Amino acid sequence: MIIHSRALAVSVLSSAFLLVVLSAIPSAHAQSNTTPPTTATRPTTPDQTSIPNNNPPASTTQTTGQASQVPKIKEMNEKEKGKVERQGK
């Protein structure tokens, strides 16, 4: 008899818990079914305009981001490059 009453208590408590949890979740039926407008509106003026600058055109011979190396660093790089060629990585 005690086993049946425990099972009944567990069943009632779990049902109550599920009822509370599921009622907190919005259902798909609660969403509105309004359709969006069929025509799109476009802006009349562009948000961004291009303004020409007075800078000279880009050069194909100019390198970007590379500066001349200090002789000591250049020597160290050559030494490491030679080591990689002889021994591998």
C-alpha positions in Angstrom: 0.0 0.0 0.0 2.9 2.4 0.8 4.5 1.6 -2.6 1.2 2.5 -4.4 0.9 5.8 -2.6 4.5 6.8 -3.3 4.0 6.0 -7.0 0.8 8.1 -7.0 2.6 11.0 -5.3 5.5 10.9 -7.7 3.0 10.7 -10.6 1.0 13.7 -9.3 4.1 15.8 -8.6 5.7 15.1 -12.0 2.5 15.9 -13.8 2.2 19.2 -11.9 5.9 20.0 -12.7 5.3 19.3 -16.4 2.2 21.4 -16.4 4.1 24.4 -14.9 7.0 24.0 -17.3 4.9 23.6 -20.4 2.7 26.5 -19.6 5.8 28.7 -19.4 6.7 27.9 -23.0 4.8 29.9 -25.6 3.0 27.8 -28.1 3.2 28.1 -31.8 -0.5 28.9 -31.9 0.0 32.1 -30.0 2.1 33.7 -32.7 0.3 36.1 -35.1 -0.3 34.9 -38.6 -0.1 38.4 -40.2 1.5 38.3 -43.7 4.2 40.8 -44.5 3.5 43.5 -47.1 3.9 42.3 -50.7 5.9 45.4 -51.9 9.3 46.5 -50.7 10.1 50.1 -50.2 13.4 51.4 -51.5 15.3 54.4 -50.2 15.2 57.4 -52.4 18.8 58.6 -51.8 21.9 56.5 -51.2 23.1 56.3 -47.6 26.7 56.6 -48.7 28.4 58.8 -51.3 31.9 58.5 -52.8 34.1 61.5 -52.7 37.2 61.5 -54.9 40.5 62.2 -53.1 43.6 64.0 -54.3 46.0 61.1 -53.5 48.2 59.7 -56.3 47.3 56.3 -57.8 48.7 53.2 -56.2 52.1 52.1 -57.4 52.8 48.5 -58.5 56.4 48.8 -57.3 55.7 50.0 -53.8 55.6 47.3 -51.2 53.2 47.5 -48.3 54.1 46.7 -44.7 57.7 45.9 -45.4 60.5 48.1 -44.0 64.3 47.7 -44.5 65.8 45.3 -41.9 68.5 46.1 -39.4 71.7 44.4 -40.6 71.9 42.3 -37.4 68.4 41.0 -37.8 69.0 40.3 -41.5 72.1 38.3 -40.6 70.1 36.3 -38.0 67.3 35.6 -40.5 69.8 34.4 -43.2 71.5 32.2 -40.6 68.1 30.6 -39.6 67.1 30.2 -43.3 70.3 28.4 -44.0 69.8 26.1 -41.0 66.3 25.2 -42.2 67.6 24.4 -45.7 70.3 22.1 -44.2 68.4 20.4 -41.4 64.8 20.9 -42.3 62.1 22.2 -40.0 
